[in-house]
Structure formats: structure tokens, C-alpha cells
Amino acid sequence: MDALTDRDLADQCEPLARLGWAEFYLERYEDAERHADRGLAIARRGGPLHLLPHLLMCKAIVHTHACRLPSALDLVDEAESIARGIGSDELLGLVLANKAQVLIAARPPGDASALAAAEEAVAAAGARTSWWTSLVWCVMSYAALHGGDPVRARSAMLRAGGADLAGLQPSMRPLFLEALVTAAVTTGDLAGGAGVGRAGRAGRGAARPARPASGGAALRGAGAGGLGPSGRGGGAVRAGRRGGGPLGRGAVGGAVPADRRVPDGGGGRPGDGVGHAGGAAAAWPNRAGPCS
């Protein structure tokens, strides 16, 4: 792809969009942004209009993971404007789901904007059954956690993956299972061991691709699921520390600097792993947002 000229790619922006997203899921963020930027430059000069939102979303999520939140918000706002003009429910649902991810990272707990975007995304998805509909419901789960409703978060994630969770996107499965564990811990559902079992499956799935963020999510999920009734557990602490790394991954589109992670025994959230079962919301470590 890099060997081709812009003229060669003038009618083939879609491969650049697909490549950028593939690199994002493989956690090759610099390459993802580079290819998204190239696709945007070509598309703005006369490429297919419907590809612009896909390229903008890719760049926005990369910026979110780098804590470049003002530019990420600008990018998803532009994508939303184009999607509404095109009039496709499927495209609008995807754009709003990605906007919700950015808002989860950019806004403090209790802010209603992420949940509102996720709710509109779910409404646009309707009763369809597809991979992107599943992703929309996964984002709804994270938005519900961010809004302080772990029961709704669990319901949304099960709607996305089904009772056996087989419908969850494999590349993001550890992160999604981590959200389920967080919801269980937040509601005090520790005795049943459901969170521990799900975290174990996340760990096995993340071990194969050996990607830092997804592997860290699995370990943090295992740590959260390993907490005892008191909210503490040696195994949980060890798993949470192994899953930390330079960045503690947050929601699908969030990233938390290591020095902002919740200390042992603090309030947990998806992406922090170690926490306690008390409290109505899975709180951000910093009330102003994860990247501030």
C-alpha cells in the first residue's frame, strides 16, 4: 500500500481505511494514524464521501488512546456531521458509538453526553444482528459503567455477545470481558465467581496475540474478579500490577497514564482492575477525566 502513489489510490481509499483500523486493533497506533491521514488527504480531494467518517473515526480513536482528546472530539464531530448528511443509520450508529468512546475518556463520571451518544447509536442500530451492532452495544455497556449503572452495563454487554458471549469481537474480547468483571465487582457480585471465570477466559484469549493493551485488560480483569468480599486480595493486586504497563487501558477508546491508576483498595473502573465493590459508579481515578 505504501508503494502506491496517491493517484493509484484515488479510487481505493477503502483499503486505507481498513488498513488503518486493522493497525489500530493490532495496537500499531502510529501506522494507523499515518494511513488514516493519507486516506483523509486523498478522500478530501475527491474520494468517496462515505469513507471520510471511517477514516476520521480511526484517527479519532488513535488520538483518544494518546490522550489527545480535544482533537479526537473535533474528528468525531466532523464524522458525525458527514454521517448525518449521508443519511445511513448503519454509518451513523458506528460514528456515534465511536463518539461515545471519546466522550467516556474526555468527560468526568456522571456526565450524560457519552451515554446519550451510545443510546442514539443503539437506536440507529435497531434490531440488526451484525458485528458492528455488537460493537455498538459494547460501547453502550462502557457508557453505562461511566454513568454509574453497572446493572445496565452488564445487560448491554450480554446483549452484544449473547448468553455465551460468543458474539463479542475476538480482537477486543479481553476489554469487553474486563467490563463485565468490573460491573460484577461494582455491584458486589463476588461470591458467584462469574467474574473470575470470565476474566480467565479473557486471559487465555489475550495470550495468543500477545498485545500489551488486550493482555493488560485480561490481567486487570482477573485482578478485579479475584477480589474478596472485603475488596482486597493478593492475587488481585498481583494481576493488576502485571496488567498495568506504561498505560492502563480504559474503555474501548480510553487510555489512562500509569500515574493516574487507582491505588490498591481504591474505586475500580474498567481499565484499573484493582478496586472495591462499594460505590454506585465505577469511578475514574481523576474526576476531570482519565487524560487530565
C-alpha positions, 0 to 999 in steps of 0.5 A: 500500500505504501508503494502506491502513489496517491493517484493509484489510490484515488479510487481505493481509499477503502483499503486505507481505511481498513488498513488503518483500523486493522493497525489500530486493533493490532495496537500499531497506533502510529501506522494507523494514524499515518494511513488514516491521514493519507486516506483523509488527504486523498478522500478530501480531494475527491474520494468517496464521501462515505469513507471520510467518517471511517477514516476520521473515526480511526484517527479519532480513536488513535488520538483518544488512546494518546490522550489527545482528546480535544482533537479526537472530539473535533474528528468525531464531530466532523464524522458525525456531521458527514454521517448525518448528511449521508443519511445511513443509520448503519454509518451513523450508529458506528460514528456515534458509538465511536463518539461515545468512546471519546466522550467516556475518556474526555468527560468526568463520571456522571456526565450524560453526553457519552451515554446519550451518544451510545443510546442514539447509536443503539437506536440507529442500530435497531434490531440488526444482528451484525458485528458492528451492532455488537460493537455498538452495544459494547460501547453502550455497556462502557457508557453505562459503567461511566454513568454509574449503572453497572446493572445496565452495563452488564445487560448491554454487554450480554446483549452484544455477545449473547448468553455465551458471549460468543458474539463479542469481537475476538480482537477486543474480547479481553476489554469487553470481558474486563467490563463485565468483571468490573460491573460484577465487582461494582455491584458486589457480585463476588461470591458467584465467581462469574467474574473470575471465570470470565476474566480467565477466559479473557486471559487465555484469549489475550495470550495468543496475540500477545498485545500489551493493551488486550493482555493488560485488560485480561490481567486487570480483569482477573485482578478485579474478579479475584477480589474478596468480599472485603475488596482486597486480595493478593492475587488481585493486586498481583494481576493488576500490577502485571496488567498495568504497563506504561498505560492502563487501558480504559474503555474501548477508546480510553487510555489512562497514564500509569500515574493516574491508576487507582491505588490498591483498595481504591474505586475500580473502573474498567481499565484499573482492575484493582478496586472495591465493590462499594460505590454506585459508579465505577469511578475514574481515578481523576474526576476531570477525566482519565487524560487530565 
